[in-house]
């Protein structure tokens, strides 16, 4: 019976080694999981940045169109005012 008990009880050296190996494996697994999460978040941030830049360029394009239309409207109004009164269409 004592031989069976001695078989299942580990010496302190094996216990320390087992705890050290388990700690090392846990650290490596945790590191890999955290690295994966960080990589996923970086990819998402880059995607959102690209989306934001494309939206901003679209806004600038639309603002330029509005400015061009306002300047064309102002030119047409100035031309209309400079026409002689008999040529104006009412």
PAZAPA-4460 file (N, C-alpha, C; in steps of 0.05 Angstrom, whole numbers, plus 32768, in hexadecimal, padded with zeros to 4 digits):
% residues 90
    n_x    n_y    n_z   ca_x   ca_y   ca_z    c_x    c_y    c_z   seq   type   mol
   8010   7FE8   8000   8000   8000   8000   8011   8019   8000     1      X     A
   8027   8019   800E   8038   8030   800F   8046   8034   7FF4     2      X     A
   804B   801F   7FE6   8057   8022   7FCC   8044   8030   7FB8     3      X     A
   802A   802A   7FBB   8016   8037   7FAA   8014   8054   7FB1     4      X     A
   8014   805B   7FCA   8013   8077   7FD3   802C   8086   7FCA     5      X     A
   8043   807A   7FCB   805B   8086   7FC2   805B   808B   7FA4     6      X     A
   804D   807A   7F95   804C   807D   7F78   803C   8096   7F70     7      X     A
   8027   809C   7F7F   8016   80B3   7F78   801F   80CD   7F86     8      X     A
   8030   80CC   7F99   803A   80E5   7FA6   8054   80ED   7F99     9      X     A
   8055   8105   7F90   806C   8110   7F82   8080   811C   7F96    10      X     A
   8099   811B   7F8F   80AD   8128   7FA0   80AA   8146   7F9C    11      X     A
   80B4   8156   7FAF   80B2   8173   7FAD   80BF   817F   7F94    12      X     A
   80D3   8172   7F8A   80E1   817C   7F72   80CE   817A   7F5A    13      X     A
   80BF   8163   7F58   80AD   8160   7F42   8095   8173   7F45    14      X     A
   808C   8178   7F5D   8076   818B   7F61   807E   81A7   7F58    15      X     A
   8096   81B0   7F5F   809F   81CA   7F57   80A2   81CC   7F39    16      X     A
   80AD   81B7   7F2D   80B0   81B6   7F10   8095   81B7   7F02    17      X     A
   8081   81A8   7F0D   8067   81A7   7F01   8059   81C2   7F02    18      X     A
   805C   81D0   7F19   8050   81EA   7F1C   805E   81FE   7F09    19      X     A
   8078   81FC   7F06   8087   820E   7EF5   807F   820A   7ED8    20      X     A
   807C   81F1   7ECF   8074   81EB   7EB4   8057   81F5   7EAF    21      X     A
   8046   81F0   7EC2   802A   81F9   7EBF   8029   8217   7EBE    22      X     A
   8039   8225   7ECE   803A   8242   7ECD   8044   824C   7EB2    23      X     A
   8059   823F   7EA8   8064   8247   7E8E   8051   8243   7E77    24      X     A
   8043   822C   7E78   802F   8227   7E63   8018   823B   7E65    25      X     A
   8010   8240   7E7D   7FFA   8254   7E81   8002   826F   7E77    26      X     A
   801B   8277   7E7C   8024   8291   7E73   8025   8293   7E55    27      X     A
   802F   827E   7E48   8031   827D   7E2B   8015   827E   7E1E    28      X     A
   8002   826E   7E29   7FE7   826E   7E1F   7FD9   8289   7E22    29      X     A
   7FDD   8294   7E3A   7FD1   82AF   7E3F   7FDD   82C4   7E2C    30      X     A
   7FF7   82C3   7E28   8004   82D6   7E16   7FFA   82D3   7DFA    31      X     A
   7FF7   82BA   7DF0   7FED   82B6   7DD5   7FD0   82C0   7DD2    32      X     A
   7FBF   82BB   7DE6   7FA4   82C5   7DE5   7FA3   82E3   7DE5    33      X     A
   7FB2   82F0   7DF6   7FB3   830D   7DF7   7FBE   8319   7DDD    34      X     A
   7FD2   830C   7DD2   7FDD   8316   7DB9   7FC8   8315   7DA2    35      X     A
   7FB9   82FF   7DA2   7FA4   82FC   7D8E   7F8E   8312   7D91    36      X     A
   7F87   8317   7DAA   7F73   832C   7DAF   7F7D   8348   7DA6    37      X     A
   7F96   834D   7DAC   7FA2   8367   7DA5   7FA3   836A   7D87    38      X     A
   7FAB   8354   7D79   7FAD   8355   7D5C   7F91   835A   7D50    39      X     A
   7F7D   834D   7D5B   7F61   8351   7D51   7F58   836E   7D55    40      X     A
   7F5F   8379   7D6C   7F57   8395   7D71   7F66   83A8   7D5E    41      X     A
   7F80   83A3   7D59   7F8F   83B4   7D47   7F83   83B4   7D2B    42      X     A
   7F7B   839C   7D22   7F6F   8399   7D08   7F55   83A9   7D06    43      X     A
   7F45   83A8   7D1C   7F2C   83B6   7D1C   7F30   83D4   7D1C    44      X     A
   7F45   83DD   7D2B   7F4B   83FA   7D2C   7F53   8404   7D10    45      X     A
   7F64   83F4   7D03   7F6C   83FC   7CE8   7F54   83FD   7CD5    46      X     A
   7F42   83EA   7CD8   7F2A   83EA   7CC7   7F19   8403   7CCC    47      X     A
   7F15   840A   7CE5   7F05   8422   7CEC   7F13   843B   7CE2    48      X     A
   7F2E   843C   7CE5   7F3D   8454   7CDB   7F39   8457   7CBD    49      X     A
   7F3B   8441   7CAE   7F38   8442   7C91   7F1B   844B   7C8A    50      X     A
   7F08   8441   7C98   7EEC   844A   7C93   7EE9   8467   7C99    51      X     A
   7EF5   8471   7CAF   7EF3   848D   7CB6   7F00   849F   7CA1    52      X     A
   7F17   8496   7C97   7F25   84A6   7C83   7F15   84A7   7C69    53      X     A
   7F09   8491   7C61   7EF9   8492   7C48   7EE0   84A3   7C4C    54      X     A
   7ED4   84A2   7C64   7EBD   84B3   7C69   7EC5   84D1   7C69    55      X     A
   7EDC   84D7   7C74   7EE5   84F2   7C75   7EEB   84FC   7C59    56      X     A
   7EF7   84EC   7C48   7EFD   84F4   7C2C   7EE3   84F9   7C1D    57      X     A
   7ECE   84E9   7C23   7EB4   84EC   7C16   7EA8   8507   7C1F    58      X     A
   7EAA   850D   7C39   7E9F   8526   7C43   7EAD   853E   7C36    59      X     A
   7EC8   853C   7C33   7ED6   8552   7C26   7ECE   8555   7C09    60      X     A
   7ECA   853F   7BFC   7EC1   8540   7BE0   7EA5   854E   7BDE    61      X     A
   7E93   8547   7BEF   7E78   8553   7BEF   7E7A   8571   7BF6    62      X     A
   7E8B   8578   7C09   7E8E   8595   7C10   7E99   85A4   7BF8    63      X     A
   7EAB   8598   7BE9   7EB6   85A5   7BD1   7EA0   85A9   7BBC    64      X     A
   7E8E   8595   7BB9   7E78   8598   7BA6   7E65   85AE   7BAF    65      X     A
   7E60   85B0   7BC9   7E4E   85C6   7BD3   7E5B   85E1   7BCE    66      X     A
   7E75   85E3   7BD3   7E83   85FC   7BCF   7E82   8604   7BB1    67      X     A
   7E87   85F1   7BA0   7E86   85F6   7B83   7E6A   85FF   7B7A    68      X     A
   7E56   85F2   7B84   7E3A   85FA   7B7D   7E34   8616   7B88    69      X     A
   7E3D   861C   7BA0   7E38   8637   7BAA   7E46   864C   7B99    70      X     A
   7E5E   8647   7B91   7E6D   865A   7B80   7E5F   865D   7B65    71      X     A
   7E56   8647   7B59   7E48   8649   7B40   7E2E   8659   7B43    72      X     A
   7E20   8654   7B59   7E07   8663   7B5E   7E0D   8681   7B61    73      X     A
   7E22   8687   7B6F   7E29   86A4   7B73   7E30   86B0   7B58    74      X     A
   7E3F   86A2   7B47   7E46   86AC   7B2C   7E2D   86B1   7B1B    75      X     A
   7E1B   869E   7B1C   7E02   86A1   7B0D   7DF2   86B9   7B17    76      X     A
   7DF1   86BD   7B31   7DE2   86D4   7B3C   7DEF   86EE   7B34    77      X     A
   7E0A   86EF   7B34   7E18   8707   7B2B   7E14   870D   7B0E    78      X     A
   7E14   86F8   7AFD   7E0E   86FC   7AE1   7DF2   8706   7ADD    79      X     A
   7DDF   86FC   7AEC   7DC3   8704   7AEA   7DC0   8721   7AF1    80      X     A
   7DCF   872A   7B05   7DCD   8746   7B0D   7DDA   8759   7AF9    81      X     A
   7DEF   874F   7AEB   7DFD   8760   7AD9   7DEF   8762   7ABE    82      X     A
   7DDB   8752   7AB8   7DCC   8754   7A9F   7DBB   876E   7A9F    83      X     A
   7DB8   8779   7A87   7DA6   8791   7A86   7D8A   8789   7A8E    84      X     A
   7D7B   879C   7A97   7D60   8796   7AA2   7D4D   878C   7A8D    85      X     A
   7D51   8794   7A74   7D3E   878B   7A5F   7D44   876F   7A57    86      X     A
   7D5C   8764   7A5C   7D62   8749   7A55   7D5B   8735   7A6B    87      X     A
   7D54   873F   7A82   7D4F   872C   7A98   7D34   871E   7A93    88      X     A
   7D34   8705   7A9B   7D1C   86F6   7A99   7D0E   86F6   7AB4    89      X     A
   7CF4   86FC   7AB4   7CE7   86FE   7ACE   7CD9   86E4   7AD5    90      X     A
***
